[in-house]
Amino acid sequence: MRVPRYIVFLLVALPLFTAAAWGQLVPSPDAPPVSNAPPPPPEEESVGTLRLNVNLVDLFFTVKSKSGELVPHLTKDDCSVAEDKVPQTLKNFTAETHLPLTLGLMLDTSGSQIDVLPLEQQAGGQFLERVLKSKDQAFLVSFDVNIDLLQDFTNSARMLERAMNKAQINTAGGNGGSGIPGLGGGTIPTHGGPKGTLLYDSIYLAANEKMADQNGRKALIILTDGDDVGSDHKIQEAIAAAQRANTIVYVILIAEPSFYGGFGYSGYSAAKKMSEETGGRLINVGTNGRKLEAAFQQIEEELRTEYLASYTPTNLKQDGTFRHISVQCKGDDMKVQVRRGYYAPKGEQK
């Protein structure tokens, strides 16, 4: 059974539900009151502008030198973009260091994270305090046999940190209970296939329901071992959702190796695929607190040293197909970190 299209996150203070028992999105208790007044009618000029710009493709990317250092001072003449191997004409090219940032921090709270969750809470809180500026916003999600919205969009690093510190490991026997970690129950019995770590479902939902309607720079930062057990959505559906929402995915691979009996993380290749195809990066930190802090620092630097290139594609067909993108920048072995492509808009069926 597929997860419904609507969002299904719940606050951690409320009873947890399985993926089969989604309800309406519960707003943060600290959120401003919601107006029930009907929205004002759109102006004709705004509609016209939307139609003119509907095919404009925005690419956020970072560039690194051969030695791995970020390159911050490139211009429009230094970089070129191709779509399906066809050169494109750039309309805009800017270095975006202060454009508002929208972040989703996602915590794997399945049994494999039982020894590293305190590290994540400490380093994640420090990261949010540093990275969030006055116009930025972030939300916090945990995922295991459930997907829970611990904190809705806010600019307050303190609120996010408080919610993060309340996160708990959810195993087969419940929060910290006995049983096979990350498998089975939850608070409501699961029917059908086994539910364990709903990684792909959480990315799919976060991209569609939280990121799709946001503008500007967007990134999901996922702390996990990369394993998915029981998601209704496949990995490619999760990737496609992030690509459609123009959202970068960073995966910080973190877990206790002994949990896997010395065989390593089976989710490594999946985590690498998700991050690279969306323009992000996989960073493996094991259980090393200093490496985790360094990973957050690297992500912060990359998010603050991005370029934005915009173009109108030469292929104007609105057929919903995937378009492959490549970006090249002049210099000695410059490495560009950018999403692998995007989905063209789909025209109305006649």
C-alpha positions in Angstrom: 0.0 0.0 0.0 1.4 3.4 -0.9 1.7 6.2 1.6 -1.0 8.8 1.0 0.1 12.0 -0.8 -0.8 14.2 2.1 1.6 14.8 4.9 1.5 12.6 7.9 3.9 13.9 10.4 3.0 14.1 14.2 4.6 15.9 17.0 6.7 13.8 19.4 4.6 14.8 22.3 1.6 13.1 20.8 1.2 9.3 20.5 3.3 7.8 17.7 1.5 6.2 14.7 2.8 3.8 12.1 3.0 4.7 8.5 -0.4 3.0 7.9 -2.2 5.3 10.3 -1.3 8.8 9.0 -3.4 11.8 10.1 -3.3 15.5 9.4 -0.2 17.5 9.9 -0.1 18.8 13.4 1.3 22.4 13.6 3.9 23.3 16.1 2.4 24.7 19.3 4.8 27.7 18.9 3.6 28.4 15.4 1.7 31.7 14.9 -2.1 31.5 14.7 -3.5 30.5 11.3 -5.9 32.8 9.6 -9.1 31.3 8.2 -9.7 34.4 6.0 -9.9 33.6 2.2 -6.8 34.6 0.3 -6.9 37.7 -1.8 -7.6 37.1 -5.5 -4.3 36.9 -7.6 -3.5 39.9 -9.7 -3.4 39.4 -13.4 0.2 40.7 -13.6 1.4 38.0 -11.1 -0.3 35.3 -13.2 1.4 36.5 -16.3 4.8 36.6 -14.6 4.4 33.0 -13.4 3.5 31.8 -17.0 6.6 33.6 -18.4 9.0 32.0 -15.9 7.5 28.6 -15.6 10.2 27.0 -17.6 13.2 28.7 -15.9 15.5 26.1 -14.4 17.5 27.1 -11.3 20.6 25.2 -10.4 22.3 25.5 -7.0 25.8 24.1 -7.0 29.2 24.3 -5.4 32.6 24.1 -7.0 35.8 22.6 -5.5 39.4 22.6 -6.6 41.5 19.6 -7.2 42.6 19.7 -3.6 39.0 19.7 -2.4 38.8 23.4 -1.4 35.7 25.4 -2.2 36.1 27.9 -5.1 34.1 31.1 -4.2 34.8 33.7 -6.9 33.6 32.3 -10.3 31.7 34.3 -12.8 29.2 33.6 -15.5 32.0 33.3 -18.1 33.7 30.6 -16.0 30.9 28.0 -16.1 28.7 26.3 -18.7 25.6 24.3 -18.5 24.3 21.5 -20.8 20.9 19.8 -20.7 20.9 16.3 -22.3 24.3 17.3 -23.8 22.8 20.4 -25.4 24.5 23.7 -24.4 22.2 26.1 -22.6 22.4 29.9 -22.4 22.6 31.2 -18.9 20.2 34.0 -18.0 21.6 34.5 -14.5 24.7 33.5 -12.6 25.3 34.6 -9.0 27.2 33.6 -5.9 24.6 33.0 -3.3 25.9 33.4 0.2 23.0 35.2 1.8 19.9 33.8 0.0 17.4 32.5 2.6 18.1 28.8 3.4 15.5 26.2 4.2 16.7 23.1 6.0 15.2 19.8 7.0 17.2 17.9 9.7 16.2 14.2 9.7 17.2 11.8 12.5 17.2 8.0 12.2 15.9 6.9 15.5 15.9 3.1 14.8 17.8 0.7 17.0 21.1 1.0 15.0 21.4 4.6 16.3 21.1 3.9 20.0 24.8 4.6 20.8 25.2 7.7 18.5 22.0 9.6 19.1 23.5 11.7 21.9 26.4 12.7 19.5 23.8 13.7 16.9 21.8 15.8 19.3 24.9 17.7 20.5 26.5 18.3 17.1 23.2 19.0 15.4 22.2 21.6 17.9 25.5 23.4 17.6 25.2 23.3 13.8 21.7 24.9 13.8 22.9 27.7 16.1 25.7 28.5 13.7 23.9 28.1 10.4 20.5 29.7 10.9 20.4 33.4 10.0 17.5 35.8 10.4 15.7 34.8 7.2 16.4 31.1 7.4 14.1 28.4 8.6 14.4 24.7 9.5 12.3 21.7 10.6 13.1 18.5 12.4 11.9 15.0 11.6 12.7 11.6 13.2 12.1 8.3 11.4 12.0 4.7 12.5 8.9 2.5 12.3 7.1 5.9 12.3 7.8 9.3 10.7 7.4 12.1 13.2 7.6 15.9 12.9 9.4 16.9 16.0 9.5 20.6 15.1 7.8 22.4 12.3 9.4 25.3 10.4 11.0 27.8 12.7 13.9 30.2 12.7 14.6 29.4 16.4 17.7 27.2 16.8 16.7 26.9 20.5 13.3 25.4 19.7 14.9 22.9 17.2 17.6 21.9 19.7 15.0 21.4 22.4 12.9 19.1 20.1 16.1 17.3 19.0 17.0 16.5 22.7 13.6 14.9 23.2 14.1 12.4 20.3 14.2 8.8 21.4 15.2 5.5 19.9 12.2 3.5 18.8 12.8 -0.3 18.7 10.5 -3.3 18.3 9.4 -2.9 21.9 8.8 0.8 21.7 11.1 3.7 22.8 14.2 2.0 24.0 12.3 -1.2 24.8 13.5 -4.7 24.1 13.2 -6.5 20.8 15.0 -6.4 17.5 16.2 -2.8 17.1 14.5 -1.0 14.3 12.1 -3.9 13.4 8.5 -4.7 14.2 5.9 -2.9 16.2 5.8 0.7 17.2 2.7 1.8 19.0 0.2 0.3 16.6 0.6 -3.2 15.1 1.9 -3.1 11.5 0.0 -5.1 8.9 1.6 -6.4 5.6 5.3 -6.2 5.1 7.7 -5.6 8.0 8.3 -2.0 9.0 11.7 -0.9 10.4 13.5 2.2 9.2 11.3 4.2 6.8 14.1 6.2 5.3 12.8 6.5 1.7 9.3 7.3 2.9 10.6 10.1 5.1 12.6 11.7 2.3 9.6 11.4 -0.1 7.3 13.0 2.4 9.7 15.7 3.5 10.5 16.7 -0.1 6.8 16.7 -1.2 5.1 18.2 1.8 7.7 20.4 3.4 10.1 21.5 0.6 8.2 21.6 -2.6 6.4 24.9 -1.8 9.6 26.6 -0.5 11.7 29.0 -2.5 15.5 29.5 -2.6 18.1 27.2 -1.3 16.9 24.0 0.2 18.6 21.0 1.8 17.8 17.9 3.7 20.5 16.7 6.1 19.9 13.1 7.1 21.7 11.3 10.0 21.4 7.6 9.4 23.2 4.3 8.6 21.5 4.4 5.2 19.4 1.2 5.8 15.8 1.2 4.8 13.3 -1.4 6.0 9.7 -1.4 5.0 9.2 1.9 3.1 6.3 1.9 0.7 8.3 4.1 -1.7 11.4 3.0 -3.5 14.7 4.8 -3.4 14.2 6.3 -6.9 10.9 7.7 -5.8 12.6 9.4 -2.9 15.3 10.8 -5.1 12.8 12.0 -7.7 10.8 13.8 -5.0 13.9 15.7 -3.8 14.8 16.5 -7.4 11.3 17.9 -8.2 11.5 20.0 -5.0 15.0 21.2 -6.1 16.3 20.0 -2.7 19.9 18.9 -2.0 20.2 15.8 0.1 23.2 15.4 2.5 23.6 12.0 4.2 25.8 11.8 7.3 26.5 8.1 7.7 26.7 7.4 11.4 26.2 4.2 13.4 28.0 1.8 15.6 29.9 -0.8 13.3 29.6 -3.6 15.9 25.8 -3.4 15.5 26.3 -5.0 12.0 28.5 -7.8 13.2 31.6 -6.4 11.4 30.0 -6.5 8.0 29.7 -2.7 7.6 26.7 -0.6 6.6 24.5 -2.2 3.9 23.0 1.2 3.2 26.2 2.9 2.1 25.6 2.6 -1.7 22.0 3.8 -1.3 23.0 6.8 0.8 25.7 7.7 -1.8 23.2 7.4 -4.6 20.6 9.7 -2.9 23.1 12.4 -2.0 25.0 12.5 -5.3 21.9 12.5 -7.6 20.4 15.5 -5.7 23.6 17.5 -5.7 24.6 16.7 -2.1 27.3 14.5 -0.6 27.7 11.4 1.6 30.0 11.9 4.6 30.9 8.8 6.6 31.7 9.6 10.3 31.2 6.2 12.0 30.9 7.0 15.7 33.5 9.7 15.9 32.2 12.9 17.5 34.9 15.1 16.0 34.2 13.7 12.5 30.5 14.4 13.0 31.2 18.0 14.0 33.6 18.4 11.0 30.8 17.0 8.7 28.4 19.6 9.9 31.1 22.3 9.4 31.7 21.1 5.8 28.0 21.2 5.0 27.6 24.7 6.5 30.5 25.9 4.3 29.1 24.4 1.2 25.6 25.9 1.8 27.2 29.3 2.3 29.4 29.0 -0.8 26.8 28.1 -3.5 26.3 29.4 -7.0 22.9 29.9 -8.6 22.7 29.5 -12.4 19.4 30.0 -14.2 18.4 29.2 -17.8 15.5 28.6 -20.0 15.9 25.1 -21.6 16.1 24.9 -25.4 13.8 21.8 -25.0 10.4 23.5 -24.3 8.4 20.3 -24.3 6.3 19.9 -21.2 6.3 16.1 -21.2 7.3 15.4 -17.6 10.5 13.6 -18.7 13.8 13.6 -16.8 16.4 16.0 -18.2 20.1 15.3 -17.4 22.2 18.2 -16.4 25.9 18.8 -16.5 27.9 21.8 -15.3 31.5 22.5 -16.1 33.7 25.3 -14.8 37.1 26.4 -16.1 40.1 25.5 -14.1 42.4 22.6 -13.2 40.2 19.6 -12.4 37.4 21.7 -11.0 34.7 19.4 -9.4 31.1 20.6 -9.6 28.6 19.3 -7.0 25.1 19.7 -8.6 22.0 17.6 -9.0 22.0 15.1 -11.8 18.9 16.5 -13.5 15.3 17.6 -13.1 11.8 16.6 -14.3 10.3 18.8 -16.9 6.8 20.2 -16.1 4.0 18.1 -17.5 1.4 19.9 -19.7 -2.3 19.4 -19.4 -3.7 16.4 -21.1 -5.9 17.3 -24.1 
